[in-house]
Amino acid sequence: MLPAQTRWRKSSYSNGGGNCVEVAAGGECTGVRDTKDRAGGVLIVPARQWGIFIAAAKSGRYHR
């Protein structure tokens, strides 16, 4: 669970159109939510797995 005072952030690459997600670090977990529906729920991912996903994305592993 994320603390109530969690600080959410979105990518600096976002163009302000609202078509993005926000991410929040919460110790042992990371939260991900839709900026268009912030009250719609949060995907909670173990922080270690989130780090692995981000590293793979940065390396181009998911590019087609």
HTML snippet that shows the backbone in 3Dmol.js (N, CA, C, O; Angstrom):
<script src="https://3Dmol.org/build/3Dmol-min.js"></script>
<div id="view" style="width:600px;height:400px;position:relative"></div>
<script>
const pdb = `
ATOM      1  N   MET A   1       0.843  -1.183   0.000  1.00  0.00           N
ATOM      2  CA  MET A   1       0.000   0.000   0.000  1.00  0.00           C
ATOM      3  C   MET A   1       0.886   1.244   0.000  1.00  0.00           C
ATOM      4  O   MET A   1       1.941   1.268   0.634  1.00  0.00           O
ATOM      5  N   LEU A   2       0.452   2.252  -0.704  1.00  0.00           N
ATOM      6  CA  LEU A   2       1.197   3.510  -0.750  1.00  0.00           C
ATOM      7  C   LEU A   2       0.729   4.433   0.368  1.00  0.00           C
ATOM      8  O   LEU A   2      -0.457   4.449   0.695  1.00  0.00           O
ATOM      9  N   PRO A   3       1.640   5.199   0.958  1.00  0.00           N
ATOM     10  CA  PRO A   3       1.249   6.152   2.000  1.00  0.00           C
ATOM     11  C   PRO A   3       0.278   7.200   1.455  1.00  0.00           C
ATOM     12  O   PRO A   3       0.298   7.513   0.265  1.00  0.00           O
ATOM     13  N   ALA A   4      -0.564   7.736   2.324  1.00  0.00           N
ATOM     14  CA  ALA A   4      -1.557   8.742   1.916  1.00  0.00           C
ATOM     15  C   ALA A   4      -0.905   9.976   1.308  1.00  0.00           C
ATOM     16  O   ALA A   4      -1.482  10.593   0.412  1.00  0.00           O
ATOM     17  N   GLN A   5       0.266  10.347   1.766  1.00  0.00           N
ATOM     18  CA  GLN A   5       0.957  11.548   1.285  1.00  0.00           C
ATOM     19  C   GLN A   5       1.921  11.249   0.141  1.00  0.00           C
ATOM     20  O   GLN A   5       2.931  11.933  -0.022  1.00  0.00           O
ATOM     21  N   THR A   6       1.611  10.241  -0.636  1.00  0.00           N
ATOM     22  CA  THR A   6       2.469   9.838  -1.748  1.00  0.00           C
ATOM     23  C   THR A   6       2.589  10.952  -2.778  1.00  0.00           C
ATOM     24  O   THR A   6       1.602  11.605  -3.117  1.00  0.00           O
ATOM     25  N   ARG A   7       3.794  11.160  -3.268  1.00  0.00           N
ATOM     26  CA  ARG A   7       4.035  12.175  -4.302  1.00  0.00           C
ATOM     27  C   ARG A   7       4.036  11.500  -5.671  1.00  0.00           C
ATOM     28  O   ARG A   7       4.901  10.675  -5.967  1.00  0.00           O
ATOM     29  N   TRP A   8       3.068  11.858  -6.492  1.00  0.00           N
ATOM     30  CA  TRP A   8       2.930  11.303  -7.832  1.00  0.00           C
ATOM     31  C   TRP A   8       3.678  12.169  -8.824  1.00  0.00           C
ATOM     32  O   TRP A   8       3.758  13.386  -8.658  1.00  0.00           O
ATOM     33  N   ARG A   9       4.229  11.543  -9.864  1.00  0.00           N
ATOM     34  CA  ARG A   9       4.928  12.305 -10.910  1.00  0.00           C
ATOM     35  C   ARG A   9       4.643  11.667 -12.259  1.00  0.00           C
ATOM     36  O   ARG A   9       4.341  10.477 -12.353  1.00  0.00           O
ATOM     37  N   LYS A  10       4.746  12.483 -13.299  1.00  0.00           N
ATOM     38  CA  LYS A  10       4.594  11.952 -14.650  1.00  0.00           C
ATOM     39  C   LYS A  10       5.804  12.355 -15.465  1.00  0.00           C
ATOM     40  O   LYS A  10       6.566  13.237 -15.070  1.00  0.00           O
ATOM     41  N   SER A  11       5.974  11.726 -16.570  1.00  0.00           N
ATOM     42  CA  SER A  11       7.145  11.932 -17.410  1.00  0.00           C
ATOM     43  C   SER A  11       7.265  13.376 -17.881  1.00  0.00           C
ATOM     44  O   SER A  11       6.268  14.042 -18.164  1.00  0.00           O
ATOM     45  N   SER A  12       8.492  13.837 -17.958  1.00  0.00           N
ATOM     46  CA  SER A  12       8.743  15.174 -18.512  1.00  0.00           C
ATOM     47  C   SER A  12       8.482  15.186 -20.016  1.00  0.00           C
ATOM     48  O   SER A  12       8.428  16.255 -20.624  1.00  0.00           O
ATOM     49  N   TYR A  13       8.320  14.015 -20.616  1.00  0.00           N
ATOM     50  CA  TYR A  13       8.002  13.918 -22.043  1.00  0.00           C
ATOM     51  C   TYR A  13       6.510  14.090 -22.315  1.00  0.00           C
ATOM     52  O   TYR A  13       6.095  14.173 -23.471  1.00  0.00           O
ATOM     53  N   SER A  14       5.701  14.146 -21.251  1.00  0.00           N
ATOM     54  CA  SER A  14       4.259  14.332 -21.430  1.00  0.00           C
ATOM     55  C   SER A  14       3.999  15.688 -22.055  1.00  0.00           C
ATOM     56  O   SER A  14       4.643  16.677 -21.706  1.00  0.00           O
ATOM     57  N   ASN A  15       3.055  15.730 -22.977  1.00  0.00           N
ATOM     58  CA  ASN A  15       2.783  16.983 -23.673  1.00  0.00           C
ATOM     59  C   ASN A  15       1.608  17.754 -23.091  1.00  0.00           C
ATOM     60  O   ASN A  15       1.164  18.732 -23.693  1.00  0.00           O
ATOM     61  N   GLY A  16       1.097  17.348 -21.954  1.00  0.00           N
ATOM     62  CA  GLY A  16      -0.011  18.046 -21.335  1.00  0.00           C
ATOM     63  C   GLY A  16      -1.366  17.618 -21.853  1.00  0.00           C
ATOM     64  O   GLY A  16      -2.383  18.174 -21.439  1.00  0.00           O
ATOM     65  N   GLY A  17      -1.410  16.646 -22.748  1.00  0.00           N
ATOM     66  CA  GLY A  17      -2.664  16.171 -23.303  1.00  0.00           C
ATOM     67  C   GLY A  17      -3.451  15.254 -22.386  1.00  0.00           C
ATOM     68  O   GLY A  17      -4.603  14.929 -22.672  1.00  0.00           O
ATOM     69  N   GLY A  18      -2.842  14.834 -21.290  1.00  0.00           N
ATOM     70  CA  GLY A  18      -3.532  13.972 -20.348  1.00  0.00           C
ATOM     71  C   GLY A  18      -3.524  12.500 -20.708  1.00  0.00           C
ATOM     72  O   GLY A  18      -4.179  11.703 -20.038  1.00  0.00           O
ATOM     73  N   ASN A  19      -2.805  12.123 -21.740  1.00  0.00           N
ATOM     74  CA  ASN A  19      -2.744  10.723 -22.150  1.00  0.00           C
ATOM     75  C   ASN A  19      -1.490  10.061 -21.600  1.00  0.00           C
ATOM     76  O   ASN A  19      -0.626   9.620 -22.358  1.00  0.00           O
ATOM     77  N   CYS A  20      -1.398   9.994 -20.293  1.00  0.00           N
ATOM     78  CA  CYS A  20      -0.200   9.409 -19.699  1.00  0.00           C
ATOM     79  C   CYS A  20      -0.544   8.793 -18.352  1.00  0.00           C
ATOM     80  O   CYS A  20      -1.686   8.843 -17.896  1.00  0.00           O
ATOM     81  N   VAL A  21       0.449   8.223 -17.742  1.00  0.00           N
ATOM     82  CA  VAL A  21       0.295   7.657 -16.411  1.00  0.00           C
ATOM     83  C   VAL A  21       1.196   8.413 -15.448  1.00  0.00           C
ATOM     84  O   VAL A  21       2.154   9.075 -15.847  1.00  0.00           O
ATOM     85  N   GLU A  22       0.860   8.295 -14.171  1.00  0.00           N
ATOM     86  CA  GLU A  22       1.694   8.855 -13.111  1.00  0.00           C
ATOM     87  C   GLU A  22       2.271   7.693 -12.318  1.00  0.00           C
ATOM     88  O   GLU A  22       1.672   6.621 -12.234  1.00  0.00           O
ATOM     89  N   VAL A  23       3.430   7.920 -11.746  1.00  0.00           N
ATOM     90  CA  VAL A  23       4.125   6.899 -10.977  1.00  0.00           C
ATOM     91  C   VAL A  23       4.476   7.473  -9.615  1.00  0.00           C
ATOM     92  O   VAL A  23       4.809   8.651  -9.490  1.00  0.00           O
ATOM     93  N   ALA A  24       4.398   6.623  -8.591  1.00  0.00           N
ATOM     94  CA  ALA A  24       4.771   7.035  -7.244  1.00  0.00           C
ATOM     95  C   ALA A  24       5.568   5.925  -6.579  1.00  0.00           C
ATOM     96  O   ALA A  24       5.169   4.761  -6.597  1.00  0.00           O
ATOM     97  N   ALA A  25       6.690   6.296  -5.996  1.00  0.00           N
ATOM     98  CA  ALA A  25       7.505   5.334  -5.252  1.00  0.00           C
ATOM     99  C   ALA A  25       7.004   5.291  -3.819  1.00  0.00           C
ATOM    100  O   ALA A  25       6.740   6.328  -3.210  1.00  0.00           O
ATOM    101  N   GLY A  26       6.878   4.095  -3.292  1.00  0.00           N
ATOM    102  CA  GLY A  26       6.386   3.944  -1.928  1.00  0.00           C
ATOM    103  C   GLY A  26       7.179   2.929  -1.140  1.00  0.00           C
ATOM    104  O   GLY A  26       6.598   2.032  -0.528  1.00  0.00           O
ATOM    105  N   GLY A  27       8.493   3.049  -1.140  1.00  0.00           N
ATOM    106  CA  GLY A  27       9.321   2.108  -0.398  1.00  0.00           C
ATOM    107  C   GLY A  27       9.494   0.805  -1.157  1.00  0.00           C
ATOM    108  O   GLY A  27      10.246   0.745  -2.130  1.00  0.00           O
ATOM    109  N   GLU A  28       8.803  -0.239  -0.719  1.00  0.00           N
ATOM    110  CA  GLU A  28       8.938  -1.545  -1.353  1.00  0.00           C
ATOM    111  C   GLU A  28       8.015  -1.732  -2.551  1.00  0.00           C
ATOM    112  O   GLU A  28       8.043  -2.778  -3.199  1.00  0.00           O
ATOM    113  N   CYS A  29       7.199  -0.725  -2.847  1.00  0.00           N
ATOM    114  CA  CYS A  29       6.295  -0.854  -3.986  1.00  0.00           C
ATOM    115  C   CYS A  29       6.250   0.442  -4.791  1.00  0.00           C
ATOM    116  O   CYS A  29       6.645   1.507  -4.315  1.00  0.00           O
ATOM    117  N   THR A  30       5.761   0.321  -6.012  1.00  0.00           N
ATOM    118  CA  THR A  30       5.590   1.461  -6.906  1.00  0.00           C
ATOM    119  C   THR A  30       4.142   1.463  -7.366  1.00  0.00           C
ATOM    120  O   THR A  30       3.592   0.418  -7.715  1.00  0.00           O
ATOM    121  N   GLY A  31       3.527   2.640  -7.366  1.00  0.00           N
ATOM    122  CA  GLY A  31       2.151   2.767  -7.827  1.00  0.00           C
ATOM    123  C   GLY A  31       2.113   3.394  -9.208  1.00  0.00           C
ATOM    124  O   GLY A  31       2.920   4.266  -9.531  1.00  0.00           O
ATOM    125  N   VAL A  32       1.167   2.940 -10.020  1.00  0.00           N
ATOM    126  CA  VAL A  32       0.974   3.480 -11.365  1.00  0.00           C
ATOM    127  C   VAL A  32      -0.517   3.769 -11.515  1.00  0.00           C
ATOM    128  O   VAL A  32      -1.350   2.921 -11.197  1.00  0.00           O
ATOM    129  N   ARG A  33      -0.857   4.976 -12.002  1.00  0.00           N
ATOM    130  CA  ARG A  33      -2.268   5.313 -12.208  1.00  0.00           C
ATOM    131  C   ARG A  33      -2.438   6.153 -13.463  1.00  0.00           C
ATOM    132  O   ARG A  33      -1.485   6.756 -13.955  1.00  0.00           O
ATOM    133  N   ASP A  34      -3.651   6.186 -13.971  1.00  0.00           N
ATOM    134  CA  ASP A  34      -4.013   6.926 -15.176  1.00  0.00           C
ATOM    135  C   ASP A  34      -4.282   8.381 -14.803  1.00  0.00           C
ATOM    136  O   ASP A  34      -5.036   8.646 -13.867  1.00  0.00           O
ATOM    137  N   THR A  35      -3.680   9.320 -15.515  1.00  0.00           N
ATOM    138  CA  THR A  35      -3.892  10.738 -15.205  1.00  0.00           C
ATOM    139  C   THR A  35      -5.313  11.190 -15.523  1.00  0.00           C
ATOM    140  O   THR A  35      -5.781  12.179 -14.959  1.00  0.00           O
ATOM    141  N   LYS A  36      -6.003  10.494 -16.408  1.00  0.00           N
ATOM    142  CA  LYS A  36      -7.375  10.869 -16.746  1.00  0.00           C
ATOM    143  C   LYS A  36      -8.379  10.362 -15.722  1.00  0.00           C
ATOM    144  O   LYS A  36      -9.517  10.829 -15.693  1.00  0.00           O
ATOM    145  N   ASP A  37      -7.975   9.407 -14.874  1.00  0.00           N
ATOM    146  CA  ASP A  37      -8.888   8.820 -13.896  1.00  0.00           C
ATOM    147  C   ASP A  37      -8.122   8.489 -12.622  1.00  0.00           C
ATOM    148  O   ASP A  37      -7.958   7.320 -12.272  1.00  0.00           O
ATOM    149  N   ARG A  38      -7.664   9.505 -11.946  1.00  0.00           N
ATOM    150  CA  ARG A  38      -6.816   9.309 -10.763  1.00  0.00           C
ATOM    151  C   ARG A  38      -7.520   8.550  -9.643  1.00  0.00           C
ATOM    152  O   ARG A  38      -6.868   7.876  -8.847  1.00  0.00           O
ATOM    153  N   ALA A  39      -8.834   8.654  -9.578  1.00  0.00           N
ATOM    154  CA  ALA A  39      -9.586   7.944  -8.543  1.00  0.00           C
ATOM    155  C   ALA A  39      -9.975   6.536  -8.990  1.00  0.00           C
ATOM    156  O   ALA A  39     -10.592   5.792  -8.228  1.00  0.00           O
ATOM    157  N   GLY A  40      -9.624   6.171 -10.205  1.00  0.00           N
ATOM    158  CA  GLY A  40     -10.044   4.899 -10.774  1.00  0.00           C
ATOM    159  C   GLY A  40      -9.283   3.684 -10.302  1.00  0.00           C
ATOM    160  O   GLY A  40      -9.646   2.562 -10.657  1.00  0.00           O
ATOM    161  N   GLY A  41      -8.261   3.863  -9.527  1.00  0.00           N
ATOM    162  CA  GLY A  41      -7.492   2.734  -9.034  1.00  0.00           C
ATOM    163  C   GLY A  41      -6.011   2.890  -9.316  1.00  0.00           C
ATOM    164  O   GLY A  41      -5.595   3.690 -10.155  1.00  0.00           O
ATOM    165  N   VAL A  42      -5.236   2.114  -8.604  1.00  0.00           N
ATOM    166  CA  VAL A  42      -3.778   2.174  -8.706  1.00  0.00           C
ATOM    167  C   VAL A  42      -3.246   0.765  -8.897  1.00  0.00           C
ATOM    168  O   VAL A  42      -3.636  -0.159  -8.183  1.00  0.00           O
ATOM    169  N   LEU A  43      -2.369   0.610  -9.850  1.00  0.00           N
ATOM    170  CA  LEU A  43      -1.663  -0.647 -10.044  1.00  0.00           C
ATOM    171  C   LEU A  43      -0.446  -0.614  -9.128  1.00  0.00           C
ATOM    172  O   LEU A  43       0.386   0.287  -9.232  1.00  0.00           O
ATOM    173  N   ILE A  44      -0.338  -1.584  -8.238  1.00  0.00           N
ATOM    174  CA  ILE A  44       0.790  -1.659  -7.305  1.00  0.00           C
ATOM    175  C   ILE A  44       1.744  -2.748  -7.791  1.00  0.00           C
ATOM    176  O   ILE A  44       1.339  -3.889  -8.018  1.00  0.00           O
ATOM    177  N   VAL A  45       3.008  -2.382  -7.947  1.00  0.00           N
ATOM    178  CA  VAL A  45       4.035  -3.290  -8.452  1.00  0.00           C
ATOM    179  C   VAL A  45       5.191  -3.304  -7.451  1.00  0.00           C
ATOM    180  O   VAL A  45       5.565  -2.247  -6.944  1.00  0.00           O
ATOM    181  N   PRO A  46       5.764  -4.468  -7.154  1.00  0.00           N
ATOM    182  CA  PRO A  46       6.951  -4.482  -6.304  1.00  0.00           C
ATOM    183  C   PRO A  46       8.046  -3.588  -6.908  1.00  0.00           C
ATOM    184  O   PRO A  46       8.283  -3.627  -8.116  1.00  0.00           O
ATOM    185  N   ALA A  47       8.698  -2.800  -6.082  1.00  0.00           N
ATOM    186  CA  ALA A  47       9.693  -1.831  -6.560  1.00  0.00           C
ATOM    187  C   ALA A  47      10.797  -2.497  -7.381  1.00  0.00           C
ATOM    188  O   ALA A  47      11.248  -1.933  -8.377  1.00  0.00           O
ATOM    189  N   ARG A  48      11.227  -3.662  -6.984  1.00  0.00           N
ATOM    190  CA  ARG A  48      12.289  -4.355  -7.725  1.00  0.00           C
ATOM    191  C   ARG A  48      11.839  -4.682  -9.149  1.00  0.00           C
ATOM    192  O   ARG A  48      12.590  -4.472 -10.102  1.00  0.00           O
ATOM    193  N   GLN A  49      10.614  -5.194  -9.294  1.00  0.00           N
ATOM    194  CA  GLN A  49      10.104  -5.533 -10.623  1.00  0.00           C
ATOM    195  C   GLN A  49       9.889  -4.281 -11.466  1.00  0.00           C
ATOM    196  O   GLN A  49      10.105  -4.307 -12.677  1.00  0.00           O
ATOM    197  N   TRP A  50       9.469  -3.193 -10.843  1.00  0.00           N
ATOM    198  CA  TRP A  50       9.307  -1.931 -11.576  1.00  0.00           C
ATOM    199  C   TRP A  50      10.658  -1.473 -12.123  1.00  0.00           C
ATOM    200  O   TRP A  50      10.749  -1.028 -13.267  1.00  0.00           O
ATOM    201  N   GLY A  51      11.693  -1.582 -11.316  1.00  0.00           N
ATOM    202  CA  GLY A  51      13.034  -1.207 -11.764  1.00  0.00           C
ATOM    203  C   GLY A  51      13.504  -2.042 -12.945  1.00  0.00           C
ATOM    204  O   GLY A  51      14.126  -1.522 -13.871  1.00  0.00           O
ATOM    205  N   ILE A  52      13.205  -3.339 -12.913  1.00  0.00           N
ATOM    206  CA  ILE A  52      13.564  -4.223 -14.023  1.00  0.00           C
ATOM    207  C   ILE A  52      12.811  -3.811 -15.284  1.00  0.00           C
ATOM    208  O   ILE A  52      13.393  -3.767 -16.367  1.00  0.00           O
ATOM    209  N   PHE A  53      11.523  -3.510 -15.150  1.00  0.00           N
ATOM    210  CA  PHE A  53      10.721  -3.074 -16.294  1.00  0.00           C
ATOM    211  C   PHE A  53      11.263  -1.780 -16.892  1.00  0.00           C
ATOM    212  O   PHE A  53      11.400  -1.675 -18.111  1.00  0.00           O
ATOM    213  N   ILE A  54      11.572  -0.800 -16.055  1.00  0.00           N
ATOM    214  CA  ILE A  54      12.081   0.490 -16.532  1.00  0.00           C
ATOM    215  C   ILE A  54      13.425   0.306 -17.241  1.00  0.00           C
ATOM    216  O   ILE A  54      13.653   0.896 -18.298  1.00  0.00           O
ATOM    217  N   ALA A  55      14.311  -0.506 -16.667  1.00  0.00           N
ATOM    218  CA  ALA A  55      15.609  -0.752 -17.306  1.00  0.00           C
ATOM    219  C   ALA A  55      15.423  -1.390 -18.682  1.00  0.00           C
ATOM    220  O   ALA A  55      16.114  -1.026 -19.633  1.00  0.00           O
ATOM    221  N   ALA A  56      14.499  -2.336 -18.790  1.00  0.00           N
ATOM    222  CA  ALA A  56      14.245  -2.985 -20.079  1.00  0.00           C
ATOM    223  C   ALA A  56      13.659  -1.996 -21.083  1.00  0.00           C
ATOM    224  O   ALA A  56      14.028  -2.007 -22.257  1.00  0.00           O
ATOM    225  N   ALA A  57      12.750  -1.146 -20.622  1.00  0.00           N
ATOM    226  CA  ALA A  57      12.155  -0.141 -21.518  1.00  0.00           C
ATOM    227  C   ALA A  57      13.213   0.837 -22.020  1.00  0.00           C
ATOM    228  O   ALA A  57      13.232   1.181 -23.202  1.00  0.00           O
ATOM    229  N   LYS A  58      14.083   1.280 -21.134  1.00  0.00           N
ATOM    230  CA  LYS A  58      15.146   2.214 -21.528  1.00  0.00           C
ATOM    231  C   LYS A  58      16.133   1.579 -22.506  1.00  0.00           C
ATOM    232  O   LYS A  58      16.705   2.266 -23.351  1.00  0.00           O
ATOM    233  N   SER A  59      16.327   0.279 -22.389  1.00  0.00           N
ATOM    234  CA  SER A  59      17.284  -0.411 -23.266  1.00  0.00           C
ATOM    235  C   SER A  59      16.718  -0.658 -24.666  1.00  0.00           C
ATOM    236  O   SER A  59      17.450  -1.061 -25.570  1.00  0.00           O
ATOM    237  N   GLY A  60      15.422  -0.418 -24.845  1.00  0.00           N
ATOM    238  CA  GLY A  60      14.795  -0.653 -26.136  1.00  0.00           C
ATOM    239  C   GLY A  60      14.225  -2.047 -26.301  1.00  0.00           C
ATOM    240  O   GLY A  60      13.782  -2.416 -27.389  1.00  0.00           O
ATOM    241  N   ARG A  61      14.232  -2.812 -25.243  1.00  0.00           N
ATOM    242  CA  ARG A  61      13.770  -4.197 -25.312  1.00  0.00           C
ATOM    243  C   ARG A  61      12.337  -4.332 -25.836  1.00  0.00           C
ATOM    244  O   ARG A  61      12.013  -5.326 -26.486  1.00  0.00           O
ATOM    245  N   TYR A  62      11.488  -3.359 -25.568  1.00  0.00           N
ATOM    246  CA  TYR A  62      10.085  -3.456 -25.963  1.00  0.00           C
ATOM    247  C   TYR A  62       9.769  -2.749 -27.274  1.00  0.00           C
ATOM    248  O   TYR A  62       8.612  -2.727 -27.693  1.00  0.00           O
ATOM    249  N   HIS A  63      10.767  -2.175 -27.925  1.00  0.00           N
ATOM    250  CA  HIS A  63      10.525  -1.526 -29.216  1.00  0.00           C
ATOM    251  C   HIS A  63      10.297  -2.575 -30.295  1.00  0.00           C
ATOM    252  O   HIS A  63      10.926  -3.633 -30.293  1.00  0.00           O
ATOM    253  N   ARG A  64       9.410  -2.275 -31.196  1.00  0.00           N
ATOM    254  CA  ARG A  64       9.134  -3.213 -32.298  1.00  0.00           C
ATOM    255  C   ARG A  64       9.777  -2.736 -33.552  1.00  0.00           C
ATOM    256  O   ARG A  64       9.662  -3.386 -34.591  1.00  0.00           O
TER     257      ARG A  64
END
`;
const viewer = $3Dmol.createViewer("view");
viewer.addModel(pdb, "pdb");
viewer.setStyle({}, {cartoon: {color: "spectrum"}});
viewer.zoomTo();
viewer.render();
</script>
